[in-house]
Amino acid sequence: MKESVFIVGCGDVGERLGRRLAASGHPVTALVRDPARARRLAAQGMSVVCADLDRPTHLAAVHAQWLFYLVPPPSQGLGDPRLGRFLALQAMDPPPVFVLVSTTAVYGDVGGAWVSETRPPAPVSERGHRRLDTEHRAQRAAREWGSRLAILRVAGIYGPGRLPRARLERGEPVLAPEHSPPSNRIHVDDLVDACIAAAQRGEGVYNVADGHPTPMADYFDRCADLLGLPRPPRIDMETARMRLSPAMLDYLNESRRIDNRRLLRLLGRPLRYPDLASGLPTCRD
């Protein structure tokens, strides 16, 4: 019998991962907060735990050989008490394999340099600090449990149903390419592949990106062309500080290019979608 799986946080990525694993014969349990999504996952053959990790009063440990944790930290603060509460519960039945989905924001700003997994994290945004705390909590738990831990530092995710249609329809501006930091991306199907490979044989930290960063304006232009919408207007950095959201400004204040060679060695093959030119045509939504 194939390994049992517990996916904590079954949004779009988790659902795709669970569906792929269930289809290949793995018994899958998914933890979600939304009852409607819980019903959809159950209809796809998964066992479902419907719970809120911020109020896990009735949540108990779930036995599984592979644990995938995809829940983001809270939206404020510098730590991740949400993961802390979950780990305290799961310590009653720790998994042999633990895969944590993190983010490349833990690297902070490196002035556009290429970043491999050997670079020490140096987050500058609160979001990056929260994610680094998540990693540290997972590392401590894995040591205590004796689990094999793989941390996936994931770039911006795109894929079917994940394009910025609403933003483009509103005509929101983007930073002009000459002012924009590199934008690192990964197709959702390649991320699911990375999660499975990490569970099968991964250990340590892996950057998950396609290795072909482009300016953010290039991404939005390509999405607009695909969706038949006008390309977004360009603005300079001074205007961006007045018009863009704090979350977007956090991103624009960090510049890095993500090296994915360790991921490719883990997969043992090229990505399905190694750049936007190959990946975006699959995203017509």
C-alpha positions in Angstrom: 0.0 0.0 0.0 1.2 3.5 -0.8 2.2 6.0 1.8 -0.6 7.7 3.7 -0.7 11.5 3.3 -1.9 14.4 5.5 -2.2 17.7 3.6 -2.7 20.7 6.0 -4.1 23.6 4.1 -5.9 22.4 1.0 -6.4 25.6 -1.0 -5.8 25.5 -4.7 -2.3 24.0 -4.5 -3.2 21.5 -1.7 -6.3 20.4 -3.6 -4.2 19.7 -6.8 -1.6 17.9 -4.7 -4.3 15.8 -2.9 -6.1 14.9 -6.2 -2.8 13.9 -7.8 -1.8 11.7 -4.8 -5.3 10.2 -4.4 -5.4 9.3 -8.1 -2.1 7.4 -7.7 -3.4 5.3 -4.8 -2.2 7.2 -1.7 -4.7 7.5 1.1 -5.1 11.2 1.5 -6.5 13.2 4.5 -6.9 16.9 4.0 -7.3 19.6 6.6 -9.4 22.6 5.5 -11.3 25.4 7.1 -14.0 26.0 4.5 -16.9 23.5 4.6 -17.7 23.9 0.9 -14.1 23.0 0.0 -14.3 20.1 2.5 -17.3 18.7 0.6 -15.5 19.1 -2.7 -12.4 17.2 -1.5 -14.5 14.5 0.0 -16.2 14.0 -3.4 -12.7 13.5 -4.9 -12.0 10.5 -2.5 -10.1 12.3 0.3 -10.8 12.0 4.0 -11.4 15.5 5.3 -10.8 17.3 8.6 -12.6 20.6 8.7 -10.9 22.8 11.4 -9.5 26.2 12.1 -5.9 26.1 13.2 -6.4 29.4 15.0 -9.0 27.7 17.2 -8.0 24.0 17.1 -10.1 23.0 20.1 -11.3 19.6 18.8 -8.4 18.9 16.4 -6.3 15.7 17.1 -3.2 14.3 15.5 -3.7 12.5 12.2 -1.6 9.5 11.4 0.2 9.8 8.1 3.6 8.9 6.6 3.8 12.1 4.6 2.8 15.4 6.1 2.5 18.4 3.8 2.0 21.8 5.5 0.8 24.6 3.2 -1.0 27.0 5.6 0.4 30.5 5.6 1.3 32.3 8.8 -1.1 34.9 10.3 -1.2 38.2 8.4 0.5 40.2 11.2 3.4 39.9 13.5 6.8 38.4 13.1 6.1 34.8 14.1 3.9 31.8 13.2 2.0 30.7 16.3 -0.5 29.0 14.0 2.1 26.4 13.0 3.2 26.2 16.6 -0.3 25.1 17.7 -0.5 22.5 14.9 3.0 21.0 15.7 2.1 20.6 19.4 -1.0 18.5 18.4 0.8 16.5 15.7 3.6 15.6 18.1 1.3 12.9 19.4 1.8 11.1 16.1 4.7 12.6 14.3 5.2 11.7 10.6 8.4 10.2 9.1 8.3 12.8 6.3 7.5 16.5 6.7 7.3 18.8 3.6 6.9 22.5 4.4 5.9 25.0 1.8 7.6 28.3 2.5 8.5 31.3 0.3 11.5 33.0 -1.3 10.7 36.1 0.7 13.0 34.7 3.4 16.0 35.8 1.3 15.1 39.5 1.4 16.8 41.9 -0.9 20.0 40.9 -2.6 20.2 43.6 -5.3 19.1 41.3 -8.1 21.7 38.7 -7.5 21.1 35.0 -8.2 20.1 33.2 -4.9 20.8 29.6 -4.2 19.8 27.6 -1.1 23.3 28.3 0.5 22.5 32.0 1.0 21.5 32.7 4.6 18.0 34.0 4.9 17.8 37.8 5.6 14.1 38.8 5.4 13.3 42.5 5.3 9.4 42.3 5.2 7.2 41.2 8.0 5.9 38.5 5.7 9.5 37.2 5.2 10.1 37.2 9.0 6.9 35.2 9.6 7.9 32.6 7.0 11.4 32.3 8.4 9.9 31.7 11.8 7.7 29.0 10.2 10.8 27.3 8.9 12.6 27.4 12.2 9.6 25.9 14.0 9.4 23.1 11.4 13.1 22.4 11.8 12.9 22.1 15.5 9.9 19.8 15.3 11.6 17.6 12.7 14.7 17.2 14.9 12.6 16.3 17.9 10.4 13.9 15.9 13.3 12.4 13.9 11.5 13.3 10.7 13.0 13.9 7.3 12.2 17.5 6.5 12.1 19.2 3.1 11.5 23.0 2.9 10.2 24.4 -0.4 10.9 28.1 -0.8 8.4 28.9 -3.5 8.3 31.9 -5.9 5.1 33.4 -7.2 2.7 30.7 -8.3 0.7 31.0 -11.5 -1.5 28.5 -13.3 -5.1 27.8 -14.5 -7.5 30.0 -12.4 -4.5 31.9 -10.9 -4.0 34.7 -13.3 -4.5 38.4 -12.3 -7.7 38.9 -14.3 -9.5 41.1 -11.8 -6.4 43.4 -11.4 -6.1 43.7 -15.2 -9.8 44.4 -15.6 -9.5 47.2 -13.0 -6.6 48.7 -15.0 -4.2 48.8 -12.1 -0.8 50.0 -13.1 2.5 48.1 -12.8 6.0 49.4 -12.3 7.8 50.1 -15.6 10.4 47.4 -16.5 13.3 49.7 -16.1 12.4 50.2 -12.4 11.1 46.7 -11.7 13.0 44.0 -9.8 13.0 40.5 -11.3 9.8 38.5 -11.0 10.3 34.8 -10.2 7.5 32.4 -11.0 6.6 28.7 -10.9 3.7 26.9 -12.6 1.4 25.3 -10.1 1.8 21.9 -11.8 5.6 22.1 -11.3 5.0 23.0 -7.7 2.9 19.9 -7.2 5.7 17.8 -8.8 8.2 19.4 -6.4 6.0 18.6 -3.4 5.8 14.9 -4.4 9.5 14.6 -5.2 10.3 16.2 -1.9 8.2 13.7 0.0 9.7 10.8 -1.9 13.4 11.7 -1.5 13.9 15.3 -0.6 15.7 16.7 2.5 16.8 20.2 3.3 15.9 23.4 1.4 14.9 23.7 -2.2 14.1 26.8 -4.2 11.0 26.3 -6.3 11.0 28.7 -9.3 11.3 28.2 -13.1 14.7 29.8 -13.2 13.7 32.4 -15.8 12.9 35.6 -14.0 11.5 38.6 -15.9 10.3 42.0 -14.9 6.8 42.1 -13.4 5.5 44.2 -16.3 6.4 41.4 -18.6 4.3 38.9 -16.6 1.2 41.2 -16.5 1.6 42.0 -20.2 1.7 38.3 -21.1 -1.4 37.6 -18.9 -3.3 40.5 -20.5 -2.5 39.3 -24.0 -3.6 35.8 -23.1 -6.9 37.0 -21.6 -7.6 39.5 -24.3 -7.4 42.5 -21.9 -5.5 45.8 -22.2 -2.0 45.8 -21.0 -1.6 47.7 -17.7 -0.3 51.3 -17.6 3.3 51.8 -16.5 4.3 54.0 -13.5 7.6 55.0 -12.0 8.7 54.1 -8.4 7.7 57.5 -7.0 4.1 57.0 -8.3 4.1 53.4 -7.2 4.7 54.4 -3.6 1.5 56.4 -3.7 -0.7 54.0 -5.6 0.3 50.4 -5.0 -0.6 48.3 -2.0 1.8 47.8 1.0 2.1 44.1 0.0 3.1 45.0 -3.6 5.5 47.6 -2.3 7.1 45.0 -0.1 7.8 42.9 -3.1 9.1 45.8 -5.1 11.6 46.6 -2.4 13.2 43.2 -2.8 15.3 42.2 -5.8 16.6 38.6 -6.4 16.8 36.0 -9.1 16.1 32.5 -7.9 18.5 29.6 -8.7 16.5 26.4 -9.2 19.3 23.9 -10.0 18.9 22.0 -6.7 15.2 21.5 -7.5 16.1 20.2 -11.0 18.5 17.6 -9.4 15.7 16.5 -7.1 13.2 16.1 -9.9 15.8 14.4 -12.1 14.3 16.1 -15.2 13.4 19.5 -16.6 10.3 21.4 -15.4 7.1 20.9 -17.3 7.0 24.7 -17.8 10.5 26.2 -17.6 9.3 29.7 -18.5 6.2 31.8 -19.0 6.2 31.2 -22.7 5.6 27.5 -22.2 3.4 27.8 -19.0 1.0 30.6 -19.7 -0.8 28.9 -22.6 -2.1 26.3 -20.2 -3.8 29.0 -18.1 -6.6 30.1 -20.2 -9.4 30.6 -17.7 
